[in-house]
Amino acid sequence: MIECEGLVKIYKTDDIEVVALQGLNISVKPGEMMAIIGNSGSGKSTLLNILGGLDRPSAGQVRVGEWDLLKVTDDQLVEYKRNTVGFIWQNNARNLLPYLTALENVEMPMLLSGKIDRPYAKQLLEWVGLKERMNNKLQQLSGGEQQRVAIAISLANRPQMLLADEPTGSVDSQTSDMIMDIFRRLNTELKVTIVIVTHDLALAGKVDRVVAIRDGLTSTEFIKRNQHLDDPLAGFERSSLNSAHEEYVVLDRVGRLQVPRHILETLNITNKATLEFDGEKILIKPPNNTD
């Protein structure tokens, strides 16, 4: 569903140039539900904006489904954003029109696309647990209910992919669990690809795969241990990355990898290291280490 190779994004002003993505590589399979984590400034939101068609890449390759986002025209980008991708913001005010009911909000993207489907709009609100609240105005809904309306809106035009930027950042933990349960159900039943950007490791721990981004590059992946393909909810209640996931460093196509910072600091490795191959393992050591 998503293929990024050597993805670069540079922001330029008259006085400064900032490289937000420095040759990032990432692949996401159709129907996968995964999370992207990273510190502020790591490039994860930039990546999400590019995948959502909100920003243009500077160089490299980025494909989503049949779309080459480096080469699309402005008109094609409008079609892409309307039909291929749904977006959920942390600030749900960016998704919602306060003077409309929940149902009318879900129908708005359909109206803009010229294909209103009220039964499907109602079904979406039922899926997110708002069957009895669909005719309420937004001021009559709690923050968690509004975020669930935003999820329904993002699916109104039946996108192949759903992008969520800190989707539980403004709700309590109970509502956060409910939203993640909704994501899991939609992923399982609709087969929609879901990519979640978050700072919350507990939230990230509830998906099968987590990709960490550091300094504009993918650095580490976490894959859920003992996945049972016949049970998509197996281990879903476990929220710690350390207990539920196995950590892997990621190699790009030319063999480069990012070693986690805490390991480098433990070994006192700064700008260079020695590399040895003993026939079975690759050993990375500080220079002049005789141990």
N, C-alpha and C positions, 0 to 999 in steps of 0.2 A: 504493500500500500504506500509506504514511504521509503524512498531511497535518496539519501544525501551522501555525496562523496566530495570531499575537499571543499565543503561549503564555506564561503567567505562573505562576511558582511562588514562593510566599512562605512562609518558615519563621518561625514566631513562638514566642517564649517570653515569660515574664513581663517580662523586661527588655530584650529585643532583637527586632528584626525584620530578617530577611535576605531580600533579593529575589534568588533564585538564577537565575531566568529572567525577563527583562524585556520580553517581547513577541516571543519567538523565532518565526521562520518557517522551515519546512523541508519539503521534499517528497521522497519516495522512491518510485520506481516499483516495481511488482510484479516480482520476480525480479532486482532490482538487488543488487549487492554493493558496498558503499561504506563509508567510514571517517569517523569524527568525531574531530577533534583539538582540543586546547585546553589551556591551562595549568591547573594546579590552581586550583579556584575559578571556572572559566569557566562552569560549568553543564552540562558534557557528561554527567557521571554522573547529575545530576538528570534530564536529558532521558531517559537510558537507563532510569532507574528508573520514570519515568512511562510510557514506551512498554512497559515490561515489566509494568505493572500493580502495581508495588511501591510506588508513591507516587501521590497524587492531585494533579492540576493545580489551581491556585487560580483561574485565569481563562483566557480565550481559547478556542481550538478545537484539539482533537487527536483525529484519527480514525486508526484502524488497521484497514484492511479495512472490514468492516461495523460496527465498534465505535466508538461515540462515548465516549471515555474520560472526558469531563467529566460525562457523565450516567449512566453505568452504575451499577447497584446492586451491593452487595457480593456477592450470589450470582452476578450476571452476570460480575463481575470474576474470581471463582474459575473459571468456565467459560472465560473469555478466557485466563487464565494456563495453564489445563490443556490447551487445544486449539489456540490460535492462535499462541502465542509460546513459543520455547525460549530459555533463558538459560544463558550460560557465564560463570562468574566467574573472576577472576584467581586467587583462592584456591580450587583445585578441591576442597578439603575441604567447601565449601558444596554441591557437587554429589554427593558420593560418600559411601557407607556402607561404612566400612572392614572390617566383618565379613562382607561379601558378596563373591561373585566379580564379575568384570567383567560377565558375562552377567546375573547376578541384579541388579546395579545398573541395567543398562539396562532390565530388565523391571519395576523398581519403579514408575516412572510409569505403565506400562501396568496394573499391578495396582491402583493407586489409581484409575485410570479404569475398571476393570472389564473390560478387553479385552486380556489378555495375548496377544502374537503372537511366539512364540519364534523362528520362522523369520526374521521381520523384525528382531528383536533381534540375531540372529546375523549377518544381512546388514549391519546397521549397524556392528558390530564388524569385519567384514571390510573394509568401506569405509574405516575409519580405520586399517587395517593391523594389527589385533589378532586375526586368525583363529586363531593358535596360542596366544593368551594369554587367551581369553575365560573359561576356567575357573579362572584364577588369582585368588587373593585380592589385595586392593589392596596389601598390604605386600610382595607379590612383584613389583610393577610399579614401574618408574621414574617419576619425576615427569612426564616427557613422555608416557609410556604412560597414566598416570592422567588427564592432560589430554585425551587422545584418547578415553578412556572417557567423560569428561564431555561431549565433543562428541556422542558416540553417545547419551548419556542425553538431551541437549537435543532430539534429533530423534525420541525414542521415540514420541511421540504425534502424529507427522507435522504439526508446526506449519507455518504459512505463513511465519513470520518467525523468524529466529535473531538474538538479541542477544548480543554478546560483549564483555565488559568486561575490557580488557587481557588477552586470552586467551593471549598469549605472554610475559607479564611475568615468569613464574617458571621459564622454560625457556631452554636455550642457543640460540644462533643457528641451529644445524642443525635442532633440533627445531622452532624457530619457523618455518623455511622449510617443514618438513614439514606443520605445522598449517595454514599458509596454503595450501599445495597441496591439502590436504583440503577447506578451505573453498571453494576455487575449483571443485573437482570436484563437491562437493555442490550448489553454486550452479548449475553447468552442468547436472547430471544431474537434480536434484530440483526445480529452478526455485525453490528457497526464497530468500526475500529475506534478505540478511545485512547487519547493521549492526554495525560494529566500532568500539569506542571505544578509543583508544590514545594514548600519549605518543610512540610510536616512529614517527618520520617514515619510516624505511626500511620498516616494516611497512605504513604508510598508503600508501606509494608503489606497493604491489603490487595496489592496487584501481584501478578506472577513475575513481572520483570520490571526492574528499575534501572535507568541509565543515569549516571552522574556526569554532569558537565562541569569542567573546570577550565577557566581561562580560554573559553571559546572552543574547547575541544572535548570530545567524549573521553572520560578517564577510566571509569569503572562501571561494570554492570553487576547487578544482583539478580540472580535467578532463583525462584522459589524452589526449595528442596522438596523432593518426594511428591512431585505433581502427579495427580491422578487424572488422566485425560477423560475418564468417564464420569468424573465428578468435578465440575468447574468451581464448586464452592469448597473443595477440600482445603483445609488450612486457612480459610478466609478470615477466621476470627483472630488469627495470630498477627500482631501488628508490628513486631520488632524486626527490623532488617537483619539484625545479628542472629536471631533465633530461627527465622523463617526462610532466609535466603542464603545462598552461596555467593561469595564475592569473586568476581573475575576482573582482571585487567583486560583492556581492549586493544587489539592490534589493528592498525590500518593496513591498507593493501601493500605498503612498502615496508612493513615490519616495525613501524614506530609504535611505542606504547607509552602511556603515562603511568608511572609508579605512584601509588597513593602517597600523599605528602607525609602522613604520619609515619610511614615506613622509612622514607628518606630521612626524616628528622631523627628517628630512633637510631639509624645507622650513621648519622652525621654525614650524609651525602649531600653535597651542595650542587656544584656545577659539572662534575664528572664522576664516573665510577668505572670500575673494571668489570669485565664480563667474561665468565668462564663457562665452558660446556664440558661436563664430565661423562658424556655418553648417555646420560639419562635426564639430567637436569641442567638448566641454565642458572648460574649463580651470579648475582649482582653484589659487588662489594665496594666499599670505599677504596680510593686509591691507596696503594702501599699497605693494604691489610694483609697481614701474614697469618691470621687465624685460619 
